[in-house]
Structures are given as structure tokens and as C-alpha cells.
Amino acid sequence: MRLPVVERPSPNCDARGAAVDMLVLHYTGMKTAEEALARLCDPAAKVSAHYTIDQDGRVWRHVPEDLRAWHAGVSWWAGAANVNARSIGIELVNPGHEFGYVPFAEAQIGALIDLSAGIFARHAIAPARVVGHSDVAPARKDDPGELFPWEQLAEYGIGLWPKPWVLYEPFETALARFGYGTPPTVDVPMEKVIAAFQRHFRPSCIDGIADDECARLLGGLLEA
């Protein structure tokens, strides 16, 4: 049974300036849920999200969807440098790589599926524009990480999962066409961008090297 959404407002928000057409998923990367909630609602921290989902499926709402939450930071996707202005941000409670990264709980993912369905009903968000924090900020962020169940979520229309296909163009060019910020347009090492792609779509090997498997997966995404 889905638990009710709990209001826990954050002052860290402002006007959008753009229509919502993205969903950005994060992990909290802190030791406990309460530490994460406190930070997201602390005016001194200057960070927030629209929602946080705990491991037991509880959902906290911090910022109304018609306002901009401060979750993505310096970021880029498909030509847009201000990802916060056009996105909904959801944090999932998980200690992350720094404090003992663990698989995401079944109840947590179930709540994310339900929450996303409501968001999609209110906003026109294409599956290709459901991304992780590391996709839009690959030089700085690793979340939600290689344990995040992107393939499972794609079955519910939350993001894409590729079926391998031929890639007919250079990998770096195709990455940019899919949406990733690449040099020289974005000041980020190419290996970081490739690693972000792998973390999302080929988590079995994250080495920052674009091999044939990566090319086929990217080709499949572009054909989806």
C-alpha cells in the first residue's frame, strides 16, 4: 500500500522560468534519512529537491512542482545548461558510494514508480529526458549509481533501456545527440561522460572507455 506524501517544506527554491520537461533522479548520499532531510531543508545548505523517498517507501514533498528546486547544480542536458529550471528532482535515501552504497529497496522503487506516474500526468516528460544526476553532471556526480534499477523502471516508462543496435556515427557525436554534454561544448573530460553513460546503461563495467558494447547500446537508445 502506498504511504501518504508527507509535507516537509524547504525554503531552497525559486521561480522556474521554463516548462517542466525533465525528471532527474538522485541518491541522498548521506548516512541517514534524517540527515538528508535536514540538509535539504536547511537554508544555509542552498540545496533541495521536490521529493525524497525513504527506503520504506515514505515520500516527503519539499518544493511545489511549479517552483524550481536546487538539486542538479551546474548541469547540462540536450543543450540546456539550467537543468533545475526545467526539471523535477527526486532524492532516494541511500548512503551512496561514500557511506556504504546499497541496493535500492523494493518499497522505495515502488513508491518512485507511483510518484513518477503522477508527475508524468502533470508534465510532458519523454522517457529520454528521465536521467540521473551523473548524466547531467558527470564531472561531479555518480548518483544514483550503478545499482539503480534503470532497466526495471524503463518497463514503466521511467527512462529508457536500450536494445543493442548499430551505431552509424562516432560515439562522442552520438552521445551529444542523445543529450550528454560533451567537450568542447561542456568543460568535462570525455572519459567522465562515457563513465556516466556506462553507469546508467552498462553498469557491469564503468571504465570510461567507449567499446563496441557501449556503441551498440547507444545506437539502440537513438533508435528507440
C-alpha positions as CSV (number, residue, x, y, z in Angstrom):
1,M,0.0,0.0,0.0
2,R,1.3,3.4,-0.9
3,L,2.1,5.6,2.0
4,P,0.8,9.2,2.1
5,V,3.1,12.0,1.0
6,V,4.4,14.0,4.0
7,E,4.9,17.7,3.7
8,R,8.4,18.8,4.8
9,P,8.9,22.2,3.1
10,S,12.3,23.5,2.0
11,P,13.0,27.2,1.6
12,N,15.5,26.5,-1.0
13,C,13.6,27.2,-4.2
14,D,12.6,30.0,-6.6
15,A,10.7,30.7,-9.8
16,R,11.3,28.3,-12.7
17,G,11.4,30.3,-15.9
18,A,10.9,27.2,-18.1
19,A,8.3,24.5,-18.6
20,V,9.0,21.1,-16.9
21,D,10.2,18.5,-19.3
22,M,12.8,16.6,-17.3
23,L,12.9,14.3,-14.3
24,V,16.3,14.0,-12.5
25,L,16.9,11.1,-10.1
26,H,19.4,11.2,-7.2
27,Y,20.5,9.4,-4.2
28,T,20.9,11.3,-0.9
29,G,24.5,10.2,-0.3
30,M,24.2,10.7,3.5
31,K,24.3,8.3,6.4
32,T,20.7,8.6,7.4
33,A,17.4,9.8,6.0
34,E,17.1,12.4,8.7
35,E,20.5,13.9,7.9
36,A,19.5,14.2,4.3
37,L,16.1,15.7,5.1
38,A,17.7,18.2,7.4
39,R,20.2,19.3,4.7
40,L,17.5,19.6,2.0
41,C,15.5,21.9,4.3
42,D,18.4,23.9,5.7
43,P,18.5,27.4,4.1
44,A,22.3,27.6,4.7
45,A,22.8,24.5,2.6
46,K,21.2,26.0,-0.5
47,V,20.1,22.6,-1.9
48,S,16.8,21.0,-2.2
49,A,14.7,18.6,-4.2
50,H,11.0,18.3,-5.0
51,Y,10.7,15.0,-3.2
52,T,12.6,12.5,-1.1
53,I,11.8,8.8,-1.0
54,D,12.9,6.7,2.1
55,Q,13.8,3.1,1.9
56,D,10.4,2.1,3.4
57,G,8.5,3.9,0.6
58,R,7.7,7.1,2.6
59,V,7.7,10.2,0.4
60,W,8.4,13.7,1.6
61,R,7.5,16.7,-0.5
62,H,9.9,19.7,-0.1
63,V,9.1,22.0,-3.0
64,P,6.0,22.5,-5.1
65,E,6.4,21.3,-8.7
66,D,5.7,24.7,-10.1
67,L,8.8,26.1,-8.4
68,R,12.5,25.4,-9.1
69,A,14.3,23.2,-6.6
70,W,18.0,23.4,-6.3
71,H,19.1,19.8,-6.9
72,A,21.1,19.5,-10.1
73,G,23.7,22.3,-9.7
74,V,26.0,23.0,-12.6
75,S,24.5,20.7,-15.2
76,W,23.7,20.2,-18.9
77,W,21.3,18.1,-20.9
78,A,20.4,18.3,-24.6
79,G,21.5,21.9,-25.0
80,A,20.1,23.2,-21.7
81,A,22.5,24.5,-19.1
82,N,19.9,25.2,-16.4
83,V,18.6,21.8,-15.7
84,N,17.0,22.9,-12.4
85,A,14.7,25.3,-14.3
86,R,13.1,22.6,-16.3
87,S,13.2,19.5,-14.1
88,I,11.6,17.7,-11.2
89,G,14.2,16.4,-8.8
90,I,13.7,13.3,-6.7
91,E,16.1,12.1,-4.0
92,L,16.2,8.4,-2.9
93,V,17.6,7.7,0.5
94,N,20.8,5.7,0.1
95,P,24.2,6.2,1.8
96,G,25.8,6.3,-1.6
97,H,29.3,5.5,-2.6
98,E,30.9,7.4,0.3
99,F,29.0,5.8,3.2
100,G,28.3,2.3,2.0
101,Y,26.3,2.1,-1.2
102,V,23.5,-0.4,-1.1
103,P,20.8,-1.7,-3.5
104,F,17.6,0.4,-3.6
105,A,14.7,-1.1,-1.6
106,E,11.7,-2.6,-3.3
107,A,9.3,-0.4,-1.4
108,Q,11.4,2.6,-2.4
109,I,11.3,1.8,-6.1
110,G,7.6,1.0,-5.9
111,A,7.0,4.5,-4.4
112,L,9.1,6.0,-7.2
113,I,7.1,4.3,-9.8
114,D,3.8,5.6,-8.3
115,L,5.2,9.1,-7.8
116,S,6.6,9.3,-11.3
117,A,3.2,8.3,-12.8
118,G,1.6,11.3,-11.2
119,I,4.4,13.6,-12.3
120,F,4.1,12.4,-15.9
121,A,0.4,13.0,-15.8
122,R,1.1,16.6,-14.8
123,H,4.1,17.3,-17.1
124,A,5.1,16.3,-20.6
125,I,8.3,14.4,-19.9
126,A,9.6,12.0,-22.5
127,P,11.4,8.8,-21.4
128,A,14.7,10.1,-22.9
129,R,14.5,13.0,-20.5
130,V,14.4,10.9,-17.3
131,V,18.0,11.0,-16.2
132,G,20.3,10.5,-13.3
133,H,22.3,13.3,-11.6
134,S,25.5,11.8,-13.0
135,D,24.1,12.1,-16.6
136,V,23.7,15.8,-16.3
137,A,26.8,16.5,-14.1
138,P,29.3,13.7,-15.0
139,A,32.4,15.5,-13.8
140,R,30.9,15.9,-10.3
141,K,28.4,13.2,-9.5
142,D,28.0,9.4,-9.5
143,D,24.4,9.2,-8.4
144,P,22.0,7.4,-8.4
145,G,24.8,4.9,-9.4
146,E,25.3,1.5,-10.9
147,L,22.9,-0.2,-8.5
148,F,19.9,1.9,-9.6
149,P,17.4,-0.3,-11.4
150,W,17.0,1.6,-14.6
151,E,16.0,-1.5,-16.6
152,Q,13.1,-2.2,-14.3
153,L,11.9,1.4,-14.3
154,A,12.0,1.6,-18.1
155,E,9.3,-1.1,-18.1
156,Y,7.0,1.6,-16.5
157,G,8.1,4.3,-18.9
158,I,10.5,5.8,-16.4
159,G,13.6,6.4,-18.6
160,L,14.9,4.3,-21.5
161,W,16.7,0.9,-21.6
162,P,18.5,0.1,-24.8
163,K,18.2,-2.9,-27.2
164,P,21.6,-3.1,-28.9
165,W,21.7,-1.6,-32.4
166,V,24.3,-0.5,-34.9
167,L,25.8,3.0,-34.3
168,Y,26.4,4.8,-37.5
169,E,28.3,7.8,-36.2
170,P,31.2,8.5,-33.9
171,F,30.4,7.6,-30.3
172,E,31.2,11.1,-29.0
173,T,28.9,12.7,-31.6
174,A,26.1,10.3,-30.8
175,L,26.5,11.0,-27.0
176,A,25.9,14.6,-27.7
177,R,23.0,13.9,-29.9
178,F,21.4,11.8,-27.2
179,G,21.7,14.6,-24.7
180,Y,25.0,14.4,-22.8
181,G,27.2,17.4,-22.5
182,T,30.5,16.8,-24.3
183,P,33.7,18.8,-24.8
184,P,34.3,21.4,-26.1
185,T,30.7,22.5,-25.5
186,V,30.9,21.5,-21.9
187,D,34.1,21.6,-19.8
188,V,34.2,18.0,-18.7
189,P,36.6,15.2,-19.6
190,M,35.2,12.8,-22.2
191,E,36.0,9.8,-20.1
192,K,33.8,11.2,-17.3
193,V,30.9,11.5,-19.8
194,I,31.5,8.0,-21.1
195,A,31.6,6.7,-17.5
196,A,28.3,8.4,-16.7
197,F,26.8,6.7,-19.8
198,Q,28.1,3.3,-18.6
199,R,26.9,3.9,-15.0
200,H,23.4,4.4,-16.4
201,F,23.2,1.9,-19.3
202,R,26.1,-0.6,-18.9
203,P,26.8,-0.8,-15.1
204,S,28.7,-4.0,-15.4
205,C,31.8,-2.2,-16.5
206,I,32.4,1.5,-15.8
207,D,35.9,2.3,-17.2
208,G,35.3,5.5,-19.2
209,I,36.2,3.7,-22.5
210,A,33.7,3.5,-25.3
211,D,33.9,-0.1,-26.5
212,D,31.8,-1.9,-29.1
213,E,29.1,-2.8,-26.5
214,C,28.7,0.8,-25.5
215,A,28.4,1.8,-29.1
216,R,25.6,-0.8,-29.7
217,L,23.8,0.3,-26.6
218,L,23.9,4.0,-27.6
219,G,22.8,3.0,-31.1
220,G,19.8,1.3,-29.6
221,L,18.9,4.4,-27.5
222,L,19.0,6.6,-30.6
223,E,16.7,4.1,-32.4
224,A,14.2,3.9,-29.5
